[in-house]
Amino acid sequence: MVDTTLYAAFLVAAFALCVTPGPDMMFIVAMGGRGGPAAGVMAAFGVACAMLVHAVAAALGLSALFTTLPTLYHVLRWAGAAYLLYLAVKAFRDRSVPDEDAAPRGAGMRRAFWQGAITNLLNPKVILFNVAFLPQFVDPGLGHVPGQLLLLGGTLVVMGFLWDGCVGLLSGRLAGLLRRSARVNRWLNIASGTVFTGLAVRLAVASPK
């Protein structure tokens, strides 16, 4: 269903993209820093699920709407920026000291998952990336173009989760070693809030080109 040469080139390009620090990775690091290893991994899983939604949308041709409807792009962009600012405010206001022996469970795990998913879903740049990147590795002569796009998108999702999950795990463990006092914990929350704010500003000033 796919050209093996194109697929091999895609794997190399996808790996380079996955290991290059970007907004999703910075978000996952911040989530791991705030909530610990489990929260970092669940945030990465949320991002991966959102990426799968983007991949399916690209395969169905829905993502192309953002290239023809600029208003839709800007609405999603501002919604994403507002959500990131909301997370930033929560981080800046958080003065709690987590129990070092307690891992986030139940609602905390679901919250980390949904925050990762929503942040990625509300980033129109991800949608435009799929429109521009995935078709470069599709061979229309083989047919089944939506299937080729879905395979490429699924591959990118798996690779991204494996890498981002490790990043979230390591950042959470490192933060756990640093959380020895309320003061250190407070600075970690401030750092996370700063990351969220920076991502919000980056998204707010982004252009569709």
Disulfide bonds with the S-S distance in Angstrom:
none
